[in-house]
Amino acid sequence: MKFTKYHALGNDYIVIDPKNLITSLSSEDIKIICNRHFGVGSDGILYGSEKSDTCDFSLRIFNPDSSEAEKSGNGLRIFSRYLWDESLVFDKEFSIETKGEQ
């Protein structure tokens, strides 16, 4: 599985692009990946970028227990940096859709 791990202000997240997966992540997959003893270990998974009808990018944020968060300040900061590092953004402003807001 291809992934990238970032940290920001005391949080660490794993970024997974769904295009790099053969199948979608299951609840159990998320729990194992985030586990600090048996997996990569993280405060959650940033799953994107997926298609969005209203924004430039769409992001799903999963907690270590596999529940989906509405938004995360550090998660958005990390995902924005990931988009920049992957040369997916070039402008100073872009929008990201999450479960909580657009």
Backbone as CSV, one residue per row, in Angstrom:
resi,resn,N_x,N_y,N_z,CA_x,CA_y,CA_z,C_x,C_y,C_z
1,MET,0.841,-1.164,0.000,0.000,0.000,0.000,0.895,1.239,0.000
2,LYS,0.644,2.133,-0.913,1.387,3.380,-0.964,0.697,4.400,-0.065
3,PHE,1.471,5.048,0.792,0.927,6.076,1.667,2.024,7.090,1.956
4,THR,1.615,8.226,2.512,2.545,9.252,2.950,2.169,9.612,4.377
5,LYS,3.168,9.842,5.227,2.891,10.203,6.613,3.444,11.595,6.884
6,TYR,2.601,12.437,7.452,2.968,13.805,7.788,2.654,14.064,9.260
7,HIS,3.259,15.106,9.801,2.880,15.554,11.143,2.780,17.074,11.137
8,ALA,1.921,17.590,12.017,1.743,19.033,12.151,1.219,19.331,13.547
9,LEU,1.925,20.180,14.250,1.493,20.671,15.560,1.059,19.553,16.504
10,GLY,1.849,18.494,16.560,1.591,17.426,17.509,0.704,16.300,17.022
11,ASN,0.167,16.400,15.822,-0.640,15.326,15.249,0.096,14.714,14.064
12,ASP,-0.105,13.417,13.869,0.434,12.777,12.679,-0.692,12.045,11.962
13,TYR,-0.700,12.190,10.658,-1.731,11.567,9.826,-1.079,10.828,8.673
14,ILE,-1.747,9.791,8.241,-1.357,9.050,7.054,-2.262,9.508,5.922
15,VAL,-1.669,9.877,4.801,-2.438,10.286,3.626,-2.442,9.120,2.651
16,ILE,-3.651,8.714,2.267,-3.805,7.628,1.301,-4.671,8.129,0.154
17,ASP,-4.145,8.033,-1.037,-4.902,8.396,-2.233,-5.667,7.159,-2.691
18,PRO,-6.997,7.243,-2.783,-7.777,6.063,-3.176,-7.388,5.498,-4.539
19,LYS,-6.772,6.317,-5.383,-6.340,5.830,-6.698,-5.233,4.792,-6.578
20,ASN,-4.557,4.782,-5.435,-3.451,3.840,-5.227,-3.881,2.549,-4.546
21,LEU,-5.176,2.367,-4.326,-5.676,1.158,-3.670,-6.421,0.270,-4.653
22,ILE,-6.319,-1.008,-4.447,-7.069,-1.960,-5.266,-8.518,-2.021,-4.793
23,THR,-8.719,-2.005,-3.477,-10.057,-1.978,-2.885,-10.121,-0.855,-1.859
24,SER,-11.317,-0.487,-1.449,-11.449,0.570,-0.453,-11.023,0.056,0.916
25,LEU,-10.730,0.967,1.818,-10.314,0.608,3.172,-11.508,0.140,3.994
26,SER,-11.338,-0.950,4.697,-12.379,-1.422,5.610,-12.149,-0.790,6.979
27,SER,-13.132,-0.910,7.834,-13.019,-0.426,9.206,-11.836,-1.083,9.907
28,GLU,-11.689,-2.372,9.713,-10.579,-3.102,10.340,-9.235,-2.654,9.787
29,ASP,-9.159,-2.389,8.469,-7.925,-1.880,7.864,-7.493,-0.580,8.539
30,ILE,-8.438,0.326,8.712,-8.145,1.636,9.309,-7.620,1.468,10.732
31,LYS,-8.268,0.605,11.513,-7.836,0.379,12.897,-6.425,-0.188,12.961
32,ILE,-6.109,-1.126,12.095,-4.781,-1.745,12.092,-3.721,-0.753,11.633
33,ILE,-3.982,-0.023,10.565,-3.022,0.947,10.038,-2.702,2.011,11.088
34,CYS,-3.704,2.502,11.794,-3.502,3.567,12.785,-2.906,3.076,14.091
35,ASN,-2.934,1.784,14.330,-2.430,1.230,15.581,-0.921,1.446,15.687
36,ARG,-0.488,2.042,16.785,0.924,2.382,16.958,1.795,1.171,17.301
37,HIS,1.191,0.034,17.659,1.957,-1.162,17.990,1.980,-2.183,16.852
38,PHE,0.914,-2.240,16.064,0.802,-3.265,15.027,0.724,-2.707,13.607
39,GLY,0.587,-1.381,13.480,0.481,-0.764,12.167,1.502,0.343,12.016
40,VAL,1.225,1.253,11.113,2.101,2.400,10.895,2.011,3.344,12.090
41,GLY,0.823,3.499,12.630,0.587,4.372,13.766,0.302,5.792,13.342
42,SER,-0.861,6.303,13.746,-1.202,7.685,13.413,-2.440,8.121,14.187
43,ASP,-2.687,9.430,14.134,-3.893,10.005,14.731,-5.084,9.877,13.785
44,GLY,-4.857,9.344,12.606,-5.938,9.140,11.660,-5.434,8.996,10.239
45,ILE,-6.394,8.784,9.346,-6.097,8.636,7.922,-6.815,9.724,7.151
46,LEU,-6.079,10.398,6.280,-6.637,11.376,5.358,-6.782,10.662,4.019
47,TYR,-8.011,10.446,3.605,-8.328,9.634,2.430,-8.792,10.555,1.311
48,GLY,-7.928,10.810,0.357,-8.304,11.693,-0.734,-7.130,11.856,-1.682
49,SER,-7.325,12.417,-2.758,-8.456,13.271,-3.058,-9.448,12.529,-3.951
50,GLU,-10.699,12.657,-3.576,-11.778,12.081,-4.367,-12.455,13.209,-5.136
51,LYS,-13.350,12.839,-6.032,-14.089,13.825,-6.816,-15.026,14.619,-5.917
52,SER,-15.231,15.875,-6.263,-16.179,16.731,-5.561,-16.960,17.528,-6.591
53,ASP,-18.256,17.687,-6.354,-19.089,18.493,-7.247,-19.037,19.971,-6.893
54,THR,-18.570,20.276,-5.674,-18.633,21.660,-5.200,-17.275,22.284,-4.887
55,CYS,-16.231,21.471,-4.754,-14.910,21.981,-4.375,-13.834,21.453,-5.310
56,ASP,-12.646,21.998,-5.158,-11.517,21.532,-5.968,-11.098,20.108,-5.594
57,PHE,-11.217,19.782,-4.302,-10.818,18.470,-3.801,-11.818,17.999,-2.749
58,SER,-11.855,16.699,-2.529,-12.687,16.112,-1.487,-11.805,15.254,-0.590
59,LEU,-12.073,15.307,0.721,-11.250,14.600,1.691,-12.135,13.911,2.714
60,ARG,-11.825,12.655,2.998,-12.463,11.930,4.097,-11.425,11.763,5.189
61,ILE,-11.829,12.010,6.422,-10.922,11.955,7.564,-11.380,10.839,8.488
62,PHE,-10.529,9.838,8.673,-10.874,8.710,9.534,-10.067,8.769,10.816
63,ASN,-10.749,8.586,11.934,-10.116,8.485,13.244,-9.534,7.082,13.408
64,PRO,-8.638,6.883,14.396,-8.049,5.553,14.606,-9.065,4.448,14.908
65,ASP,-10.261,4.821,15.406,-11.296,3.810,15.672,-12.147,3.539,14.438
66,SER,-11.793,4.126,13.321,-12.419,4.009,11.991,-13.664,4.874,11.823
67,SER,-14.056,5.635,12.844,-15.168,6.564,12.656,-14.694,7.700,11.755
68,GLU,-15.639,8.353,11.091,-15.275,9.421,10.170,-15.494,10.779,10.831
69,ALA,-14.453,11.593,10.827,-14.519,12.928,11.416,-15.093,13.917,10.415
70,GLU,-15.752,14.945,10.926,-16.287,15.981,10.042,-15.182,16.860,9.486
71,LYS,-14.225,17.231,10.340,-13.094,18.037,9.892,-12.005,17.983,10.947
72,SER,-10.817,18.418,10.558,-9.664,18.477,11.450,-8.759,19.591,10.958
73,GLY,-8.465,20.536,11.832,-7.590,21.645,11.438,-6.225,21.165,10.995
74,ASN,-5.595,20.327,11.814,-4.284,19.799,11.436,-4.389,18.856,10.251
75,GLY,-5.486,18.111,10.175,-5.690,17.234,9.026,-5.766,18.026,7.731
76,LEU,-6.479,19.141,7.751,-6.569,19.986,6.549,-5.225,20.628,6.225
77,ARG,-4.504,21.028,7.248,-3.165,21.594,7.047,-2.259,20.559,6.366
78,ILE,-2.284,19.339,6.869,-1.451,18.266,6.316,-1.885,17.919,4.895
79,PHE,-3.196,17.789,4.668,-3.668,17.432,3.335,-3.328,18.526,2.325
80,SER,-3.405,19.778,2.743,-3.038,20.887,1.858,-1.567,20.791,1.469
81,ARG,-0.719,20.471,2.431,0.707,20.312,2.137,0.947,19.125,1.202
82,TYR,0.205,18.043,1.431,0.304,16.870,0.558,-0.051,17.256,-0.883
83,LEU,-1.134,17.999,-1.071,-1.544,18.429,-2.413,-0.442,19.258,-3.071
84,TRP,0.190,20.127,-2.283,1.295,20.946,-2.789,2.493,20.060,-3.152
85,ASP,2.859,19.143,-2.259,4.012,18.270,-2.504,3.815,17.390,-3.731
86,GLU,2.592,16.991,-3.985,2.283,16.134,-5.131,2.015,16.942,-6.405
87,SER,2.227,18.261,-6.340,2.010,19.181,-7.475,0.577,19.120,-8.000
88,LEU,-0.361,18.970,-7.087,-1.773,18.951,-7.468,-2.415,20.329,-7.333
89,VAL,-1.736,21.258,-6.663,-2.203,22.641,-6.550,-1.062,23.573,-6.919
90,PHE,-1.443,24.685,-7.525,-0.462,25.685,-7.929,-0.904,27.080,-7.506
91,ASP,-2.182,27.228,-7.217,-2.715,28.517,-6.831,-2.644,28.696,-5.319
92,LYS,-2.746,29.933,-4.886,-2.722,30.212,-3.451,-4.013,29.796,-2.777
93,GLU,-5.112,29.773,-3.523,-6.398,29.404,-2.944,-6.980,28.196,-3.668
94,PHE,-7.516,27.271,-2.883,-8.247,26.113,-3.411,-9.182,25.651,-2.326
95,SER,-10.166,24.872,-2.703,-11.177,24.440,-1.732,-11.115,22.914,-1.534
96,ILE,-11.436,22.512,-0.287,-11.443,21.096,0.071,-12.767,20.789,0.752
97,GLU,-13.474,19.825,0.210,-14.745,19.374,0.800,-14.463,18.298,1.840
98,THR,-15.064,18.446,3.033,-15.010,17.415,4.055,-16.441,17.062,4.433
99,LYS,-16.593,16.088,5.288,-17.924,15.690,5.737,-18.632,16.841,6.455
100,GLY,-17.854,17.705,7.111,-18.434,18.776,7.899,-18.714,20.053,7.128
101,GLU,-17.851,20.405,6.193,-18.000,21.680,5.486,-17.413,21.599,4.094
102,GLN,-17.724,22.645,3.333,-17.148,22.788,1.993,-16.455,24.116,1.919
